[in-house]
Amino acid sequence: MPSDSVSRPVPGIEISLAAQTLTLFSADSFSISYPVSTALNGPGERQSSGCTPRGKHYVRAMLGDGFPVNTVFIARRPTGEVYSPELARQFPDRDWILSRILWLCGLEWGKNRGPGVDSFRRFIYIHGTPDSEPMGVPRSHGCIRMRNADVVDLYRRVTPGTPVLIR
């Protein structure tokens, strides 16, 4: 078999709900895995379900470039705050979205794109979370949570359009 026909992973991200990991594959066979935390409510695509949607997605938008690690975002906008334990005590019920946001868009009509199931309209992100939050345990409201250092590292390795498979 000619060497140019060797099967290589397609550059992109694969998220395993069962293993609670995110793996980034590159075109040159490099891969790196990070622990994540997906939805406490498990997998699912329905609007307002609090579940992590499955299937083929892509990174539609990336937010947070140039902001400090632990920058707090609300509605995709930096609040001017930097997360700290003191801030957490002030706002104990906040769902913290920190450091960087990779906003996902579904590619499968009727499954994760379109009325009632649209990942983009559900505001499904890969984002940072307080480092005190456990990884490897489903705890989110539907998003894919990562350690702040990990999401910053991932952010610098991908671009908008990067394929994402959630399985």
DSSP file with accessible surface (Angstrom, degrees, kcal/mol):
  #  RESIDUE AA STRUCTURE BP1 BP2  ACC     N-H-->O    O-->H-N    N-H-->O    O-->H-N    TCO  KAPPA ALPHA  PHI   PSI    X-CA   Y-CA   Z-CA
    1    1 A M              0   0  198      0, 0.0     5,-0.1     0, 0.0     0, 0.0   0.000 360.0 360.0 360.0 129.7    0.0    0.0    0.0
    2    2 A P    >   -     0   0   84      0, 0.0     3,-1.7     0, 0.0     4,-0.1  -0.282 360.0-122.0 -61.6 146.8    1.5    3.4   -0.9
    3    3 A S  G >  S+     0   0  100      1,-0.3     3,-1.3     2,-0.2     0, 0.0   0.773 108.0  64.2 -64.3 -25.9    2.4    5.5    2.1
    4    4 A D  G 3  S+     0   0  142      1,-0.2    -1,-0.3     3,-0.0     0, 0.0   0.588  95.4  60.2 -77.0  -3.9    0.2    8.4    1.0
    5    5 A S  G <  S+     0   0   58     -3,-1.7    -1,-0.2     2,-0.1    -2,-0.2   0.316  72.4 129.4-102.9   9.8   -2.9    6.2    1.4
    6    6 A V    <   -     0   0   78     -3,-1.3     2,-0.3     1,-0.1    -3,-0.0  -0.431  67.3-112.6 -64.4 133.5   -2.3    5.6    5.2
    7    7 A S        +     0   0  118     -2,-0.1    -1,-0.1     0, 0.0    -2,-0.1  -0.553  41.8 179.3 -72.0 126.2   -5.5    6.3    7.1
    8    8 A R        -     0   0  136     -2,-0.3    19,-0.1    -3,-0.0    20,-0.1  -0.946  34.8 -96.5-124.9 150.5   -5.0    9.4    9.4
    9    9 A P        -     0   0   51      0, 0.0    20,-0.3     0, 0.0    21,-0.1  -0.340  41.7-111.6 -63.6 144.7   -7.5   11.0   11.7
   10   10 A V        -     0   0  112      1,-0.1    15,-0.2    19,-0.0    17,-0.0  -0.573  42.3 -99.2 -70.7 135.7   -9.4   13.9   10.2
   11   11 A P  S    S+     0   0   62      0, 0.0     2,-0.3     0, 0.0    15,-0.2  -0.382  81.4  85.7 -56.8 132.3   -8.3   17.1   12.0
   12   12 A G  E    S-A   25   0A   8     13,-2.3    13,-3.4   150,-0.1     2,-0.4  -0.965  73.9 -71.5 162.3-173.7  -10.9   17.9   14.6
   13   13 A I  E     -Ab  24 164A   5    150,-2.8   152,-2.6    -2,-0.3     2,-0.4  -0.909  29.2-167.8-115.4 137.0  -12.3   17.4   18.0
   14   14 A E  E     -Ab  23 165A  54      9,-2.8     9,-3.1    -2,-0.4     2,-0.5  -0.996   5.5-163.0-124.5 127.6  -14.0   14.3   19.4
   15   15 A I  E     -Ab  22 166A   0    150,-3.3   152,-2.8    -2,-0.4     2,-0.7  -0.948   4.9-156.0-111.5 124.1  -15.9   14.5   22.7
   16   16 A S  E  >> -A   21   0A   7      5,-2.7     5,-1.4    -2,-0.5     4,-1.4  -0.895   7.3-169.8-101.1 114.7  -16.7   11.2   24.5
   17   17 A L  T  45S+     0   0   25    150,-3.0    -1,-0.2    -2,-0.7    21,-0.2   0.872  89.1  51.4 -68.3 -36.6  -19.6   11.5   26.8
   18   18 A A  T  45S+     0   0  103    149,-0.4    -1,-0.2     1,-0.2    -2,-0.0   0.920 120.3  32.4 -67.1 -44.0  -18.9    8.1   28.3
   19   19 A A  T  45S-     0   0   60      2,-0.1    -1,-0.2    16,-0.0    -2,-0.2   0.591 100.2-132.2 -88.8 -12.8  -15.2    8.8   29.0
   20   20 A Q  T  <5 +     0   0    9     -4,-1.4    16,-2.3     1,-0.2     2,-0.3   0.946  62.5 129.4  56.0  51.1  -15.7   12.5   29.8
   21   21 A T  E   < -AC  16  35A  42     -5,-1.4    -5,-2.7    14,-0.2     2,-0.4  -0.959  51.0-150.7-132.8 153.9  -12.8   13.4   27.5
   22   22 A L  E     -AC  15  34A   0     12,-2.6    12,-2.8    -2,-0.3     2,-0.5  -0.996  17.7-166.9-120.3 125.7  -12.2   15.8   24.6
   23   23 A T  E     -AC  14  33A  22     -9,-3.1    -9,-2.8    -2,-0.4     2,-0.5  -0.972   8.1-154.3-118.2 130.2   -9.6   14.7   22.1
   24   24 A L  E     -AC  13  32A  13      8,-3.0     8,-1.8    -2,-0.5     2,-0.4  -0.910  11.8-165.1-102.0 123.6   -8.1   17.0   19.5
   25   25 A F  E     -AC  12  31A  54    -13,-3.4   -13,-2.3    -2,-0.5     2,-0.2  -0.894   3.1-160.1-106.4 139.8   -6.7   15.3   16.4
   26   26 A S    >   -     0   0   29      4,-2.6     3,-1.3    -2,-0.4    -2,-0.0  -0.722  32.8-107.3-113.4 168.9   -4.5   17.1   13.9
   27   27 A A  T 3  S+     0   0   64      1,-0.3    -1,-0.1    -2,-0.2    -2,-0.0   0.760 116.1  59.7 -66.1 -23.3   -3.7   16.3   10.3
   28   28 A D  T 3  S-     0   0  117      2,-0.1    -1,-0.3   -20,-0.1     3,-0.1   0.082 122.6 -99.5 -97.0  25.8   -0.2   15.0   11.2
   29   29 A S  S <  S+     0   0   66     -3,-1.3     2,-0.2   -20,-0.3    -2,-0.1   0.515  79.1 139.7  72.6   6.0   -1.5   12.3   13.5
   30   30 A F        +     0   0   87    -21,-0.1    -4,-2.6     2,-0.0     2,-0.3  -0.594  26.3 176.9 -75.2 139.6   -0.9   14.3   16.7
   31   31 A S  E     -C   25   0A  62     -2,-0.2     2,-0.3    -6,-0.2    -6,-0.2  -0.992  14.9-172.0-142.4 152.7   -3.6   14.1   19.3
   32   32 A I  E     -C   24   0A  46     -8,-1.8    -8,-3.0    -2,-0.3     2,-0.4  -0.994  10.9-152.7-141.6 139.1   -4.1   15.5   22.8
   33   33 A S  E     -C   23   0A  73     -2,-0.3   -10,-0.2   -10,-0.2    -2,-0.0  -0.911   8.5-171.8-117.0 146.5   -6.8   14.6   25.2
   34   34 A Y  E     -C   22   0A   8    -12,-2.8   -12,-2.6    -2,-0.4     2,-0.2  -0.978  27.8-114.0-130.4 145.8   -8.3   16.7   28.0
   35   35 A P  E     +C   21   0A  58      0, 0.0   112,-0.5     0, 0.0     2,-0.3  -0.515  41.7 180.0 -74.5 146.6  -10.7   15.8   30.8
   36   36 A V        -     0   0    0    -16,-2.3   100,-2.7    -2,-0.2     2,-0.4  -0.861  27.7-132.3-136.3 174.3  -14.1   17.5   30.5
   37   37 A S  B     -D  145   0A   0    108,-1.8   108,-2.9    -2,-0.3     2,-0.1  -0.983  27.3-177.6-132.4 119.1  -17.5   17.7   32.3
   38   38 A T        -     0   0    4     -2,-0.4   102,-2.5   106,-0.2   101,-1.7  -0.262  44.7 -33.9-102.6-164.4  -20.6   17.4   30.2
   39   39 A A  B >   -k  140   0B   0    103,-0.3     3,-1.8   100,-0.2   102,-0.2  -0.244  35.4-147.8 -66.3 132.4  -24.3   17.6   31.1
   40   40 A L  T 3  S+     0   0  118    100,-2.4    -1,-0.1     1,-0.3   101,-0.1   0.846 104.2  57.1 -57.1 -35.2  -25.5   16.4   34.5
   41   41 A N  T 3  S-     0   0  105      9,-0.8    -1,-0.3    99,-0.5    10,-0.1   0.402 110.5-129.8 -80.9   2.4  -28.8   15.5   32.6
   42   42 A G    <   -     0   0   22     -3,-1.8    10,-1.9     8,-0.2    -1,-0.2  -0.290  49.5 -19.6  83.9-166.0  -26.9   13.3   30.2
   43   43 A P  B    S+l   52   0C  67      0, 0.0     2,-0.2     0, 0.0     8,-0.0  -0.477  74.7 125.2 -80.9 148.9  -27.0   13.3   26.4
   44   44 A G        -     0   0   11      8,-2.2     5,-0.1    -2,-0.1     7,-0.0  -0.788  45.6-144.1 166.8 155.0  -29.9   14.8   24.5
   45   45 A E        +     0   0   26     -2,-0.2     3,-0.1     8,-0.1    -1,-0.1   0.545  56.1 118.0-110.8 -12.6  -30.7   17.4   21.8
   46   46 A R  S >  S-     0   0  154      1,-0.1     3,-1.6     2,-0.1     5,-0.4  -0.315  71.5-102.2 -67.9 140.9  -34.0   19.0   22.9
   47   47 A Q  T 3  S+     0   0   88     69,-2.6    -1,-0.1     1,-0.3    -2,-0.1  -0.260 105.9  11.9 -53.4 139.8  -34.2   22.7   23.6
   48   48 A S  T 3  S+     0   0  114      1,-0.1    -1,-0.3    -3,-0.1    -2,-0.1   0.626  92.3 119.2  64.6  16.7  -34.2   23.5   27.4
   49   49 A S  S <  S-     0   0   32     -3,-1.6    -2,-0.1     2,-0.1    -1,-0.1   0.705  71.7-134.7 -82.9 -21.0  -33.3   19.9   28.2
   50   50 A G        +     0   0   18      1,-0.3    -9,-0.8    -4,-0.2     2,-0.2   0.708  64.0 129.8  71.0  17.8  -30.0   20.7   30.0
   51   51 A C        -     0   0   16     -5,-0.4    -1,-0.3   -10,-0.1    -2,-0.1  -0.686  66.0-111.6-104.1 158.0  -28.5   17.8   28.0
   52   52 A T  B     -l   43   0C   0    -10,-1.9    -8,-2.2    -2,-0.2     2,-0.1  -0.783  37.5-125.7 -87.3 124.8  -25.3   17.7   25.9
   53   53 A P        -     0   0    0      0, 0.0     2,-0.2     0, 0.0    -8,-0.1  -0.439  22.2-144.3 -74.1 143.4  -26.2   17.3   22.2
   54   54 A R        +     0   0   92     57,-0.1   113,-0.2    -2,-0.1     2,-0.2  -0.527  49.1  43.3 -98.0 169.5  -24.7   14.4   20.3
   55   55 A G  E    S-E  166   0A   5    111,-3.3   111,-2.4    -2,-0.2     2,-0.4  -0.485  91.5 -13.4 101.7-165.8  -23.5   14.2   16.7
   56   56 A K  E     +E  165   0A 127    109,-0.2    51,-2.5    -2,-0.2    52,-0.5  -0.622  64.1 153.5 -84.2 129.9  -21.6   16.2   14.2
   57   57 A H  E     -EF 164 106A   1    107,-3.4   107,-2.8    -2,-0.4     2,-0.3  -0.794  26.1-146.2-135.5 178.3  -20.9   19.9   15.0
   58   58 A Y  E     -EF 163 105A  55     47,-1.8    47,-2.3   105,-0.3     2,-0.8  -0.971  32.5 -98.7-146.3 158.9  -18.3   22.5   14.1
   59   59 A V  E     + F   0 104A   0    103,-2.2   102,-3.8    -2,-0.3    45,-0.2  -0.715  41.6 175.3 -76.0 111.6  -16.8   25.5   15.9
   60   60 A R  E     +     0   0A 116     43,-2.8     2,-0.3    -2,-0.8    -1,-0.2   0.817  62.8   9.3 -89.2 -35.2  -18.8   28.4   14.6
   61   61 A A  E     - F   0 103A  27     42,-1.3    42,-2.8    98,-0.1     2,-0.4  -0.993  58.3-154.0-146.9 150.9  -17.4   31.2   16.8
   62   62 A M  E     - F   0 102A  34     -2,-0.3     2,-0.4    40,-0.2    40,-0.2  -0.997  17.3-175.8-129.1 129.4  -14.5   31.6   19.2
   63   63 A L  E     + F   0 101A  51     38,-2.8    38,-2.7    -2,-0.4    14,-0.1  -0.960  52.2  49.1-129.4 142.3  -14.6   34.2   22.0
   64   64 A G    >   +     0   0    6     -2,-0.4     3,-2.3     1,-0.3    -1,-0.1   0.343  56.8 158.8 118.0  -1.9  -12.1   35.4   24.6
   65   65 A D  T 3  S+     0   0  124      1,-0.3    -1,-0.3    -3,-0.1    35,-0.0  -0.272  74.4  10.0 -56.5 127.9   -8.9   36.0   22.6
   66   66 A G  T 3  S+     0   0   72      1,-0.3    -1,-0.3     0, 0.0    -2,-0.0   0.324  98.7 120.3  87.6  -9.5   -6.6   38.3   24.5
   67   67 A F  S <  S-     0   0   85     -3,-2.3    -1,-0.3    32,-0.2     3,-0.1  -0.601  70.8 -97.0 -86.4 152.7   -8.5   38.2   27.7
   68   68 A P    >   -     0   0   77      0, 0.0     3,-1.7     0, 0.0    31,-0.2  -0.252  46.6 -90.3 -63.8 153.1   -6.9   37.0   30.9
   69   69 A V  T 3  S+     0   0   66      1,-0.3     3,-0.1    29,-0.1    80,-0.0  -0.355 116.5  30.2 -57.2 141.5   -7.4   33.4   32.1
   70   70 A N  T 3  S+     0   0   39      1,-0.3    13,-3.2    12,-0.1    -1,-0.3   0.526  80.1 159.0  77.8  10.9  -10.5   33.3   34.4
   71   71 A T  E <   -G   82   0A   6     -3,-1.7    28,-1.8    11,-0.2     2,-0.4  -0.421  40.3-126.6 -58.8 135.7  -12.3   36.2   32.6
   72   72 A V  E     - H   0  98A   1      9,-2.2     7,-2.6    26,-0.2     8,-0.4  -0.758  25.0-165.0 -91.7 131.9  -16.0   35.9   33.4
   73   73 A F  E     -GH  78  97A   6     24,-2.7    24,-0.5    -2,-0.4     2,-0.4  -0.949  10.9-178.5-116.8 137.8  -18.4   35.8   30.5
   74   74 A I  E >  S-G   77   0A  83      3,-2.5     3,-1.6    -2,-0.4    22,-0.0  -0.995  81.5  -5.7-130.8 128.7  -22.2   36.3   30.6
   75   75 A A  T 3  S-     0   0   60     -2,-0.4    -1,-0.1     1,-0.3     0, 0.0   0.890 130.6 -59.9  52.5  41.7  -24.2   36.1   27.3
   76   76 A R  T 3  S+     0   0   61      1,-0.2    -1,-0.3   -13,-0.0   -12,-0.1   0.583 116.1 111.8  67.2  13.5  -20.8   35.7   25.5
   77   77 A R  E <  S-G   74   0A 171     -3,-1.6    -3,-2.5   -14,-0.1    -1,-0.2  -0.950  74.0-115.0-117.2 136.8  -19.6   39.1   26.7
   78   78 A P  E     -G   73   0A  52      0, 0.0    -5,-0.2     0, 0.0    20,-0.0  -0.464  19.2-154.5 -67.2 135.8  -16.8   39.7   29.2
   79   79 A T  E     -     0   0A  54     -7,-2.6    -6,-0.1     2,-0.2     3,-0.1   0.556  39.6-110.2 -86.0 -11.9  -18.2   41.2   32.4
   80   80 A G  E    S+     0   0A  76     -8,-0.4     2,-0.2     1,-0.4    -7,-0.1   0.324  84.7 117.2  92.1  -5.0  -14.9   42.9   33.4
   81   81 A E  E     -     0   0A  49     -9,-0.3    -9,-2.2     6,-0.0     2,-0.5  -0.642  55.4-150.1 -93.9 153.5  -14.7   40.4   36.3
   82   82 A V  E     -G   71   0A  77     -2,-0.2   -11,-0.2   -11,-0.2     5,-0.2  -0.994  34.4-107.5-119.9 126.6  -12.0   37.8   36.8
   83   83 A Y        +     0   0   38    -13,-3.2     3,-0.0    -2,-0.5   -12,-0.0  -0.220  50.4 156.0 -56.7 138.3  -13.1   34.7   38.7
   84   84 A S     >  -     0   0   34      1,-0.1     4,-2.4    46,-0.0     5,-0.2  -0.962  56.7-103.7-151.6 162.6  -12.0   34.3   42.2
   85   85 A P  H  > S+     0   0   75      0, 0.0     4,-2.0     0, 0.0     5,-0.1   0.876 122.7  55.1 -57.9 -34.5  -13.3   32.4   45.3
   86   86 A E  H  > S+     0   0  113      2,-0.2     4,-1.7     1,-0.2     5,-0.1   0.920 108.1  47.4 -64.5 -44.0  -14.5   35.8   46.7
   87   87 A L  H  > S+     0   0   15      1,-0.2     4,-1.8     2,-0.2    -1,-0.2   0.904 109.3  54.8 -63.3 -39.5  -16.5   36.4   43.5
   88   88 A A  H  < S+     0   0   20     -4,-2.4    -1,-0.2     1,-0.2    -2,-0.2   0.891 106.7  50.7 -61.4 -38.5  -17.9   32.8   43.7
   89   89 A R  H  < S+     0   0  172     -4,-2.0    -1,-0.2     1,-0.2    -2,-0.2   0.866 108.9  52.2 -68.0 -33.5  -19.1   33.5   47.2
   90   90 A Q  H  < S+     0   0  133     -4,-1.7    -1,-0.2     1,-0.3    -2,-0.2   0.834 123.3  28.3 -67.4 -35.3  -20.8   36.7   46.0
   91   91 A F  S >< S+     0   0   73     -4,-1.8     3,-1.5    -5,-0.1    -1,-0.3  -0.600  70.1 164.8-128.5  70.6  -22.7   34.9   43.2
   92   92 A P  T 3  S+     0   0   96      0, 0.0    -1,-0.1     0, 0.0    -2,-0.1   0.719  74.8  49.9 -66.3 -20.2  -23.1   31.3   44.4
   93   93 A D  T 3  S+     0   0  160      2,-0.1     2,-0.2     0, 0.0    -5,-0.0   0.379  80.7 119.8-101.0   5.1  -25.8   30.3   41.8
   94   94 A R    <   -     0   0   61     -3,-1.5     2,-1.0    -6,-0.2    -3,-0.1  -0.458  62.9-135.3 -72.1 138.7  -23.9   31.6   38.7
   95   95 A D        -     0   0   56     -2,-0.2     2,-0.2     2,-0.0    -1,-0.1  -0.841  35.0-135.5 -89.6 100.5  -23.1   29.0   36.0
   96   96 A W        -     0   0   21     -2,-1.0     2,-0.5   -24,-0.1   -22,-0.1  -0.414  26.2-175.6 -71.9 124.7  -19.5   30.2   35.4
   97   97 A I  E     +H   73   0A  25    -24,-0.5   -24,-2.7    -2,-0.2     2,-0.3  -0.979  24.7 178.0-117.7 112.0  -18.3   30.5   31.9
   98   98 A L  E     -HI  72 128A   0     30,-2.3     2,-2.4    -2,-0.5    30,-1.8  -0.833  37.2 -11.2-124.6 155.2  -14.7   31.4   32.0
   99   99 A S  E    S+     0   0A   0    -28,-1.8     2,-0.3    -2,-0.3   -32,-0.2  -0.308 114.4  10.2  70.7 -64.2  -11.5   32.2   30.0
  100  100 A R  E     -     0   0A  23     -2,-2.4    28,-1.1   -29,-0.1     2,-0.4  -0.993  57.8-152.0-147.4 153.2  -12.5   31.1   26.4
  101  101 A I  E     -FI  63 127A   0    -38,-2.7   -38,-2.8    -2,-0.3     2,-0.6  -0.996   5.2-171.5-129.4 128.0  -15.7   30.1   24.5
  102  102 A L  E     -FI  62 126A   0     24,-2.5    24,-2.3    -2,-0.4     2,-0.5  -0.970  22.5-151.5-112.7 107.3  -15.9   27.8   21.5
  103  103 A W  E     -FI  61 125A  31    -42,-2.8   -43,-2.8    -2,-0.6   -42,-1.3  -0.723  11.5-144.6 -88.7 123.3  -19.5   28.1   20.3
  104  104 A L  E     -F   59   0A   0     20,-2.6     2,-0.4    -2,-0.5    20,-0.4  -0.632  12.4-163.9 -94.8 147.4  -20.8   25.0   18.6
  105  105 A C  E     -F   58   0A   1    -47,-2.3   -47,-1.8    -2,-0.3     8,-0.1  -0.995  22.4-124.4-126.9 130.8  -23.2   24.7   15.7
  106  106 A G  E     -F   57   0A   0      6,-0.6   -49,-0.3    -2,-0.4   -51,-0.1  -0.369  13.6-164.4 -71.9 154.3  -24.9   21.4   14.7
  107  107 A L        +     0   0   88    -51,-2.5     2,-0.7     1,-0.1   -50,-0.1   0.406  65.4  84.9-114.9  -3.3  -24.6   19.9   11.3
  108  108 A E  S >>>S-     0   0   56    -52,-0.5     4,-2.4     6,-0.0     3,-2.2  -0.870  74.9-135.3-114.0 103.3  -27.4   17.4   11.4
  109  109 A W  B 345S+m  113   0D 191     -2,-0.7     5,-0.2     1,-0.3    -2,-0.1  -0.265  90.2  11.3 -56.8 131.1  -30.8   18.8   10.5
  110  110 A G  T 345S+     0   0   54      3,-3.0    -1,-0.3     1,-0.1     4,-0.1   0.252 127.2  60.8  84.7 -13.6  -33.5   17.5   12.9
  111  111 A K  T <45S-     0   0   84     -3,-2.2    -2,-0.2     2,-0.3   -57,-0.1   0.802 131.4 -13.1-107.1 -56.4  -30.9   16.1   15.3
  112  112 A N  T  <5S+     0   0    0     -4,-2.4     7,-2.5     1,-0.2    -6,-0.6   0.187 128.5  60.0-134.0  13.9  -28.7   19.0   16.4
  113  113 A R  B   <S+m  109   0D  83     -5,-1.2    -3,-3.0     5,-0.3    -2,-0.3  -0.990  86.2  31.3-143.7 134.4  -29.7   21.7   13.9
  114  114 A G  S >> S-     0   0    1     -2,-0.3     3,-1.8    -5,-0.2     4,-1.0  -0.505  98.1  -8.3 111.7 179.1  -33.2   23.2   13.3
  115  115 A P  T 34 S-     0   0  102      0, 0.0    -2,-0.1     0, 0.0    -5,-0.0  -0.167 127.7  -0.2 -55.3 130.1  -36.3   23.9   15.4
  116  116 A G  T 34 S+     0   0   26      1,-0.1   -69,-2.6     2,-0.1    -2,-0.0   0.303 133.6  51.6  80.6  -9.6  -36.3   22.5   18.9
  117  117 A V  T <4  +     0   0    5     -3,-1.8     2,-0.5   -71,-0.2    -1,-0.1   0.287  66.4 139.2-138.9  10.6  -32.9   20.9   18.7
  118  118 A D     X  -     0   0   13     -4,-1.0     4,-1.6     1,-0.2    -5,-0.3  -0.458  35.0-162.6 -75.7 111.5  -30.5   23.6   17.5
  119  119 A S  T  4>S+     0   0    0     -7,-2.5     5,-2.0    -2,-0.5     4,-0.2   0.877  91.3  51.2 -59.2 -39.3  -27.1   23.4   19.3
  120  120 A F  T >45S+     0   0   37     -8,-0.4     3,-1.5     1,-0.2    -1,-0.2   0.951 112.4  44.7 -65.1 -46.5  -26.1   26.9   18.2
  121  121 A R  T 345S+     0   0  161      1,-0.3    -1,-0.2     2,-0.1    -2,-0.2   0.704 108.6  58.6 -71.7 -18.9  -29.4   28.4   19.4
  122  122 A R  T 3<5S-     0   0   25     -4,-1.6    -1,-0.3    -5,-0.1    -2,-0.2   0.467 112.3-124.0 -82.9  -4.7  -29.1   26.4   22.6
  123  123 A F  T < 5 -     0   0   91     -3,-1.5     2,-0.6    -4,-0.2    -3,-0.2   0.944  40.9-179.7  59.8  51.0  -25.8   28.2   23.2
  124  124 A I      < +     0   0    4     -5,-2.0   -20,-2.6   -20,-0.4     2,-0.3  -0.766  10.0 171.8 -85.6 120.5  -23.8   25.0   23.5
  125  125 A Y  E     -I  103   0A  10     -2,-0.6    19,-2.9   -22,-0.2     2,-0.5  -0.865  42.5-132.7-123.7 160.3  -20.1   25.9   24.2
  126  126 A I  E     +Ij 102 144A   0    -24,-2.3   -24,-2.5    -2,-0.3     2,-0.3  -0.971  55.5 154.1-100.5 122.8  -16.8   24.4   25.0
  127  127 A H  E     -Ij 101 145A   0     17,-2.4    19,-2.2    -2,-0.5   -26,-0.2  -0.975  45.3 -93.3-150.7 163.9  -15.7   26.7   27.8
  128  128 A G  E     -Ij  98 146A   0    -30,-1.8   -30,-2.3   -28,-1.1    19,-0.2  -0.388  35.9-172.5 -76.5 157.9  -13.6   27.2   30.9
  129  129 A T        -     0   0    2     17,-1.4    19,-0.5   -32,-0.2   -32,-0.1  -0.921  42.5 -64.8-143.2 163.0  -15.1   26.6   34.4
  130  130 A P    >   -     0   0    2      0, 0.0     3,-2.2     0, 0.0   -46,-0.0  -0.268  44.2-128.2 -53.8 137.7  -13.7   27.2   37.9
  131  131 A D  T 3  S+     0   0   82      1,-0.3     4,-0.1    16,-0.1    16,-0.1   0.663 106.7  68.0 -65.9 -12.1  -10.7   24.9   38.5
  132  132 A S  T 3  S+     0   0   94      2,-0.1    -1,-0.3    15,-0.0    15,-0.0   0.658  80.2  96.6 -78.0 -15.7  -12.4   23.8   41.7
  133  133 A E  S <  S-     0   0   48     -3,-2.2     2,-0.1     1,-0.1    -4,-0.1  -0.541  84.6-110.0 -75.0 139.5  -15.1   22.0   39.6
  134  134 A P        -     0   0   42      0, 0.0     2,-0.3     0, 0.0     3,-0.3  -0.393  26.0-150.2 -71.7 144.1  -14.5   18.3   39.1
  135  135 A M  S    S+     0   0   27      1,-0.2   -98,-0.2    -4,-0.1    11,-0.1  -0.770  78.4  39.8-104.3 157.6  -13.6   17.0   35.6
  136  136 A G  S    S+     0   0   41   -100,-2.7   -99,-0.2    -2,-0.3    -1,-0.2   0.498  98.7  94.2  82.9   3.1  -14.5   13.5   34.4
  137  137 A V  S    S-     0   0   66     -3,-0.3     2,-0.4  -101,-0.2    -1,-0.2  -0.996  83.4-116.8-129.8 125.9  -17.9   13.9   36.1
  138  138 A P        +     0   0   52      0, 0.0   -99,-0.2     0, 0.0  -101,-0.1  -0.483  60.2 133.7 -64.5 118.6  -21.1   15.1   34.3
  139  139 A R        +     0   0  108   -101,-1.7  -100,-0.2    -2,-0.4  -101,-0.0   0.392  33.5 104.8-143.1  -6.2  -22.0   18.4   36.0
  140  140 A S  B    S-k   39   0B   2   -102,-2.5  -100,-2.4     3,-0.2   -99,-0.5  -0.171  73.9-117.9 -81.4 178.2  -22.8   21.0   33.3
  141  141 A H  S    S-     0   0  120   -102,-0.2   -91,-0.1  -101,-0.1   -90,-0.1   0.148  87.4 -56.9 -96.8  15.2  -26.1   22.4   32.1
  142  142 A G  S    S+     0   0    1      1,-0.5  -103,-0.3   -92,-0.1   -98,-0.1   0.002 111.0 102.3 135.2 -28.8  -25.4   21.1   28.6
  143  143 A C  S    S-     0   0   13   -105,-0.1     2,-0.7   -91,-0.1    -1,-0.5  -0.174  76.9-107.1 -75.9 176.2  -22.1   22.6   27.6
  144  144 A I  E     - j   0 126A   0    -19,-2.9   -17,-2.4  -106,-0.1     2,-0.3  -0.937  37.5-157.2-107.1 109.9  -18.7   21.0   27.7
  145  145 A R  E     +Dj  37 127A  16   -108,-2.9  -108,-1.8    -2,-0.7     2,-0.3  -0.698  13.6 179.7 -90.3 144.4  -16.7   22.4   30.6
  146  146 A M  E     - j   0 128A   0    -19,-2.2   -17,-1.4    -2,-0.3  -110,-0.1  -0.937  37.7 -90.1-136.6 159.4  -12.9   22.3   30.7
  147  147 A R     >  -     0   0   71   -112,-0.5     4,-2.6    -2,-0.3     5,-0.2  -0.383  44.7-117.0 -59.9 148.0  -10.1   23.4   33.1
  148  148 A N  H  > S+     0   0    0    -19,-0.5     4,-2.3     1,-0.2     5,-0.2   0.916 114.0  49.2 -61.7 -45.2   -9.1   27.0   32.2
  149  149 A A  H  > S+     0   0   72      1,-0.2     4,-2.1     2,-0.2    -1,-0.2   0.892 113.1  49.8 -61.5 -37.0   -5.5   26.1   31.2
  150  150 A D  H  > S+     0   0   42      2,-0.2     4,-2.9     1,-0.2    -2,-0.2   0.913 110.0  47.8 -69.6 -43.1   -6.9   23.3   29.0
  151  151 A V  H  X S+     0   0    0     -4,-2.6     4,-2.7     2,-0.2    -2,-0.2   0.890 111.9  50.8 -68.8 -33.4   -9.5   25.5   27.2
  152  152 A V  H  X S+     0   0   35     -4,-2.3     4,-1.7    -5,-0.2    -1,-0.2   0.929 112.2  47.4 -66.3 -42.2   -6.9   28.2   26.6
  153  153 A D  H  X S+     0   0   29     -4,-2.1     4,-0.7    -5,-0.2    -2,-0.2   0.943 114.3  46.2 -63.3 -46.7   -4.5   25.5   25.1
  154  154 A L  H >X S+     0   0    0     -4,-2.9     3,-1.4     1,-0.2     4,-0.8   0.925 108.2  57.6 -59.8 -45.5   -7.3   24.1   23.0
  155  155 A Y  H >< S+     0   0   26     -4,-2.7     3,-0.7     1,-0.3    -1,-0.2   0.870 105.1  50.0 -55.1 -41.2   -8.4   27.6   21.8
  156  156 A R  H 3< S+     0   0  167     -4,-1.7    -1,-0.3     1,-0.2    -2,-0.2   0.665 110.0  52.3 -76.0 -11.8   -4.9   28.3   20.5
  157  157 A R  H << S+     0   0   93     -3,-1.4     2,-0.2    -4,-0.7    -1,-0.2   0.521 106.3  54.8 -99.2 -11.1   -4.9   25.0   18.5
  158  158 A V    <<  -     0   0   13     -4,-0.8     3,-0.0    -3,-0.7  -134,-0.0  -0.760  60.0-155.5-121.8 170.4   -8.2   25.4   16.6
  159  159 A T    >   -     0   0   90     -2,-0.2     3,-2.0  -100,-0.0  -100,-0.2  -0.914  43.0 -75.2-135.6 162.5  -10.0   27.8   14.3
  160  160 A P  T 3  S+     0   0   81      0, 0.0  -100,-0.2     0, 0.0   -99,-0.0  -0.335 119.9  40.4 -55.4 141.0  -13.6   28.5   13.5
  161  161 A G  T 3  S+     0   0   48   -102,-3.8  -101,-0.1     1,-0.3  -100,-0.0   0.235  77.3 145.8  99.2 -12.7  -14.8   25.7   11.2
  162  162 A T    <   -     0   0   17     -3,-2.0  -103,-2.2  -103,-0.2    -1,-0.3  -0.380  53.1-117.3 -59.4 127.5  -13.0   22.9   13.2
  163  163 A P  E     - E   0  58A  64      0, 0.0  -150,-2.8     0, 0.0     2,-0.4  -0.413  30.0-166.2 -67.1 145.5  -15.2   19.8   13.1
  164  164 A V  E     -bE  13  57A   3   -107,-2.8  -107,-3.4  -152,-0.2     2,-0.5  -0.996   6.0-166.3-135.2 125.5  -16.5   18.5   16.5
  165  165 A L  E     -bE  14  56A  63   -152,-2.6  -150,-3.3    -2,-0.4     2,-0.6  -0.968   2.6-166.3-112.5 123.1  -18.0   15.1   17.0
  166  166 A I  E      bE  15  55A   1   -111,-2.4  -111,-3.3    -2,-0.5  -150,-0.2  -0.952 360.0 360.0-109.1 118.5  -19.9   14.5   20.3
  167  167 A R              0   0  142   -152,-2.8  -150,-3.0    -2,-0.6  -149,-0.4  -0.907 360.0 360.0-132.1 360.0  -20.6   10.8   20.9
